[in-house]
Amino acid sequence: GSQVFRLAIESSDFLGLMSHSLDNTMPPGAAGQLLAGSTWNFQAWFRDPAAGGAAFNLSNGLELTFLP
């Protein structure tokens, strides 16, 4: 099965944009190596008090395949 890893907390800028640099020498877990040919999916989970309800939301997903 697939594994889920949480990356470090990031803050967005004044436009609501955020980014995260991945360092392959420091994987988020033992099975978290970025290997050539592997496909990873990323999504941000963020607080959104203006949304009401649960006060959080999710970004669009991003799928990346790492090439050699």
trRosetta pair geometry for C-beta under 8 A, 3 or more apart (Angstrom, degrees):
i j d omega theta_ij theta_ji phi_ij phi_ji
3 29 7.1 -120 146 76 141 146
3 31 5.6 96 14 92 164 132
3 32 7.5 -111 98 -77 133 75
5 28 3.9 108 178 98 132 138
5 29 5.3 -143 -108 1 114 115
5 32 5.2 72 -80 -104 157 127
6 28 7.0 179 66 -173 39 137
7 10 7.8 7 111 -24 108 106
7 20 5.8 73 133 -179 148 154
7 22 8.0 -76 -119 -98 139 81
7 28 5.9 -88 -91 -89 64 138
8 20 7.2 164 58 -138 88 117
10 18 4.7 119 123 -174 125 125
10 19 7.3 -153 -167 67 152 31
10 20 5.4 -110 -57 -76 147 97
10 44 7.8 -72 56 -127 118 120
11 18 6.8 -172 104 -111 25 113
12 15 7.7 -118 163 74 102 54
12 16 5.0 2 162 -153 144 34
12 17 5.9 138 -158 62 91 25
12 18 4.3 -78 -95 -54 70 99
12 46 7.3 35 -32 -138 125 148
13 16 7.3 -56 67 11 62 16
13 17 5.2 -11 37 58 104 83
13 18 7.2 171 -4 -78 72 54
18 44 6.5 119 67 -116 130 156
18 46 7.9 164 4 -86 147 137
22 34 6.7 82 148 -44 136 149
23 26 4.6 22 97 37 117 98
24 27 7.1 12 -159 -69 44 81
24 33 7.1 56 -163 -155 87 66
24 34 4.9 -91 -111 42 103 112
27 30 7.3 110 92 -107 129 9
27 31 7.9 -155 147 79 143 24
27 32 3.6 157 172 90 110 98
27 33 5.2 -67 -78 -73 149 48
27 34 7.3 -175 -103 -14 101 73
28 32 4.4 -151 52 -155 73 170
29 32 4.2 107 50 -22 70 117
34 38 6.6 -153 -160 64 49 127
34 40 7.1 -55 -117 -26 90 141
34 66 5.2 139 173 -72 98 169
35 38 4.5 84 63 -16 83 124
35 66 6.8 135 83 80 31 131
36 66 5.9 -113 -111 117 36 93
36 67 6.3 18 -148 171 85 22
36 68 3.9 42 -147 -76 145 74
37 65 7.4 -20 -157 -176 25 96
37 66 7.1 -37 21 78 23 76
37 67 7.5 69 -63 -115 46 40
37 68 7.2 11 -36 -41 83 90
38 65 7.3 -179 95 -148 33 61
38 66 5.5 5 58 39 78 109
39 63 6.3 10 -180 -178 105 98
39 64 6.9 173 -151 90 60 41
39 65 4.6 -28 -97 -96 85 78
39 66 7.7 -168 -85 9 35 71
40 63 7.4 172 90 -151 40 54
40 64 5.4 -11 61 61 86 90
40 66 7.2 36 3 -23 105 106
41 61 5.8 -8 -173 -174 104 115
41 62 7.0 153 -158 80 55 47
41 63 5.0 -22 -101 -99 79 75
41 64 7.8 169 -86 20 31 67
42 61 7.0 147 76 -161 45 63
42 62 4.6 -19 61 63 96 100
42 63 7.8 -179 19 -79 70 30
42 64 7.0 20 -3 1 111 109
43 58 5.8 7 166 -173 118 104
43 59 5.6 -178 -163 64 67 87
43 60 7.5 -129 -124 112 88 25
43 61 4.7 -38 -79 -103 107 72
43 62 7.1 168 -73 17 55 73
44 58 7.0 155 84 -158 53 53
44 59 3.9 50 46 -1 94 128
45 56 6.4 17 176 173 84 123
45 57 7.9 179 -153 89 51 34
45 58 5.6 -22 -103 -103 65 76
45 59 7.9 -107 -59 5 30 82
46 56 6.5 169 91 -155 34 79
46 57 6.1 -21 66 62 82 77
46 58 7.7 146 20 -100 73 27
46 59 7.1 62 0 -40 113 92
47 55 6.2 -5 -158 146 79 89
47 56 5.5 -54 -109 -101 41 77
48 51 4.1 45 118 -7 112 120
48 55 6.3 -179 71 -178 53 46
48 56 5.8 109 24 -136 84 21
48 57 4.2 11 9 -1 147 110
49 55 4.9 7 -104 -145 52 104
51 54 7.8 -23 100 60 116 67
51 55 6.5 152 61 -121 94 31
51 56 7.4 -87 57 52 139 12
51 57 5.4 150 -54 -53 165 116
52 55 7.3 -65 172 -73 7 63
